[in-house]
Amino acid sequence: MSELLWVVVRQDDNGNRYRVGRYATREEAERIADALDARGHKQLYIIERIDQHAS
């Protein structure tokens, strides 16, 4: 099983952040963020790498 080291985060106009999902590759996370962005919502989608050593 691959590790899900990439996360897509949605940030609204007030700065609130919500995790959309976790993905195995940056490319997969980018595809999801692009698809969500194409829906026309005025949200910011951020792709971040999860620190696998964080506790």
ChimeraX commands (.cxc) that place a marker at each C-alpha (Angstrom):
marker #1 position 0.00,0.00,0.00 radius 0.5
marker #1 position 1.40,3.39,-0.95 radius 0.5
marker #1 position 1.67,6.22,1.52 radius 0.5
marker #1 position -0.64,9.19,1.12 radius 0.5
marker #1 position 1.93,11.96,1.49 radius 0.5
marker #1 position 0.15,14.75,-0.44 radius 0.5
marker #1 position -2.89,16.65,0.75 radius 0.5
marker #1 position -5.22,19.08,-0.99 radius 0.5
marker #1 position -6.44,21.85,1.30 radius 0.5
marker #1 position -9.26,24.27,0.51 radius 0.5
marker #1 position -8.90,27.76,1.96 radius 0.5
marker #1 position -11.90,30.08,1.99 radius 0.5
marker #1 position -12.01,33.87,1.91 radius 0.5
marker #1 position -11.85,34.02,5.73 radius 0.5
marker #1 position -8.65,31.96,5.89 radius 0.5
marker #1 position -10.40,28.81,7.15 radius 0.5
marker #1 position -8.69,25.67,5.89 radius 0.5
marker #1 position -10.28,22.28,5.23 radius 0.5
marker #1 position -8.58,19.10,4.10 radius 0.5
marker #1 position -10.14,17.83,0.87 radius 0.5
marker #1 position -8.19,14.57,0.66 radius 0.5
marker #1 position -4.85,12.79,0.80 radius 0.5
marker #1 position -3.10,11.37,-2.25 radius 0.5
marker #1 position -0.10,9.19,-3.09 radius 0.5
marker #1 position 1.49,11.55,-5.62 radius 0.5
marker #1 position 1.72,15.28,-6.17 radius 0.5
marker #1 position 0.40,14.77,-9.71 radius 0.5
marker #1 position -2.76,13.10,-8.37 radius 0.5
marker #1 position -3.27,15.93,-5.85 radius 0.5
marker #1 position -2.79,18.50,-8.63 radius 0.5
marker #1 position -5.42,16.78,-10.80 radius 0.5
marker #1 position -7.93,16.91,-7.95 radius 0.5
marker #1 position -7.15,20.55,-7.15 radius 0.5
marker #1 position -7.44,21.49,-10.83 radius 0.5
marker #1 position -10.79,19.69,-11.14 radius 0.5
marker #1 position -12.15,21.45,-8.06 radius 0.5
marker #1 position -10.86,24.80,-9.27 radius 0.5
marker #1 position -12.56,24.25,-12.65 radius 0.5
marker #1 position -15.94,24.06,-10.90 radius 0.5
marker #1 position -15.85,27.84,-10.62 radius 0.5
marker #1 position -15.86,28.12,-6.83 radius 0.5
marker #1 position -13.87,31.08,-5.57 radius 0.5
marker #1 position -11.75,29.05,-3.20 radius 0.5
marker #1 position -8.01,28.58,-3.01 radius 0.5
marker #1 position -6.78,25.00,-3.32 radius 0.5
marker #1 position -3.34,24.33,-1.85 radius 0.5
marker #1 position -1.22,21.22,-2.28 radius 0.5
marker #1 position 1.03,20.33,0.64 radius 0.5
marker #1 position 3.35,17.45,1.41 radius 0.5
marker #1 position 2.71,15.75,4.72 radius 0.5
marker #1 position 5.73,15.32,6.97 radius 0.5
marker #1 position 5.78,11.55,7.48 radius 0.5
marker #1 position 7.94,11.94,10.59 radius 0.5
marker #1 position 5.51,14.26,12.42 radius 0.5
marker #1 position 3.89,12.76,15.46 radius 0.5
marker link #1:1,2 radius 0.2
marker link #1:2,3 radius 0.2
marker link #1:3,4 radius 0.2
marker link #1:4,5 radius 0.2
marker link #1:5,6 radius 0.2
marker link #1:6,7 radius 0.2
marker link #1:7,8 radius 0.2
marker link #1:8,9 radius 0.2
marker link #1:9,10 radius 0.2
marker link #1:10,11 radius 0.2
marker link #1:11,12 radius 0.2
marker link #1:12,13 radius 0.2
marker link #1:13,14 radius 0.2
marker link #1:14,15 radius 0.2
marker link #1:15,16 radius 0.2
marker link #1:16,17 radius 0.2
marker link #1:17,18 radius 0.2
marker link #1:18,19 radius 0.2
marker link #1:19,20 radius 0.2
marker link #1:20,21 radius 0.2
marker link #1:21,22 radius 0.2
marker link #1:22,23 radius 0.2
marker link #1:23,24 radius 0.2
marker link #1:24,25 radius 0.2
marker link #1:25,26 radius 0.2
marker link #1:26,27 radius 0.2
marker link #1:27,28 radius 0.2
marker link #1:28,29 radius 0.2
marker link #1:29,30 radius 0.2
marker link #1:30,31 radius 0.2
marker link #1:31,32 radius 0.2
marker link #1:32,33 radius 0.2
marker link #1:33,34 radius 0.2
marker link #1:34,35 radius 0.2
marker link #1:35,36 radius 0.2
marker link #1:36,37 radius 0.2
marker link #1:37,38 radius 0.2
marker link #1:38,39 radius 0.2
marker link #1:39,40 radius 0.2
marker link #1:40,41 radius 0.2
marker link #1:41,42 radius 0.2
marker link #1:42,43 radius 0.2
marker link #1:43,44 radius 0.2
marker link #1:44,45 radius 0.2
marker link #1:45,46 radius 0.2
marker link #1:46,47 radius 0.2
marker link #1:47,48 radius 0.2
marker link #1:48,49 radius 0.2
marker link #1:49,50 radius 0.2
marker link #1:50,51 radius 0.2
marker link #1:51,52 radius 0.2
marker link #1:52,53 radius 0.2
marker link #1:53,54 radius 0.2
marker link #1:54,55 radius 0.2
view
